[in-house]
Amino acid sequence: MRTAVYPGSFDPLTNGHLDIIKRSSKLFDKVIVTVLTNSAKTPLFSTEERLELIRRTTKHLPNVEVAAFSGLLVDFAKQNQCNVLIKGLRVVSDFEYEFQMALANKNQMPEVETMFLPTAQEYMFLSSSIVKELARYHGDLTGLVPKEIEQDILNKF
């Protein structure tokens, strides 16, 4: 079974993230969307809330699982018998950072491969930070986040 991990903070999940999840689910037998819990950051949504929002928007994808992790991504990958890490790319600066991370992961776990997926063109500008800023000032989130979670995001403000 070919299993891949798609890690991120997903605070909140955007349509750009969902695009990568859907496309990955067509390439692998199983995709585990992993929510990073980072004690150094203060997210808008708790880990449990982010897991629930992702589960709600991916329930129609039978080969997608959602989990949380802290620590090293390669340790999570080993524990879940994954040898592919999926990274979505929007702009060149994403590539520079993710390429460095891919090399570090490869150093720690030589059997792991990182697969870069460019986001769909219509989401290249989109980030969770932009969504939060728009929501904070009651901007229109239509088309930026999955419809199922739009109100959850607006309710945070």
Summary of the structure (lengths in Angstrom):
residues: 157
radius of gyration: 15.1
end to end distance: 42.1
largest distance: 46.0
contacts: 464
relative contact order: 0.20
helix: 45%
strand: 20%
